[in-house]
Amino acid sequence: MTDIKHIIEPERMGLWVASTFILALLALAVALIGIQRNKEVAYISQAEVLMLNKKIEALNKGQTPPAASTQVTPEEKK
């Protein structure tokens, strides 16, 4: 039989497994953070759309529109 040349040396297999596992955990953490941020942005966008819809309905009925939200913008924090 021929001599098999391994890409990963058998003596270093544990190191490769450990580093691959750590890399997979890092990828999982990045994915979870991305999902959380997307969820927050979608929630805020939906809230803004609903508020704009209420303002449009109020203007169509001739009433005064509801007051804007009192959120602090990044420029106001400085």
Secondary structure, DSSP 8 states (H G I E B T S, - for coil): ------SS-GGGHHHHHHHHHHHHHHHHHHHHHHHHHHHHHHHHHHHHHHHHHHHHHHHHHT-----------HHHH-
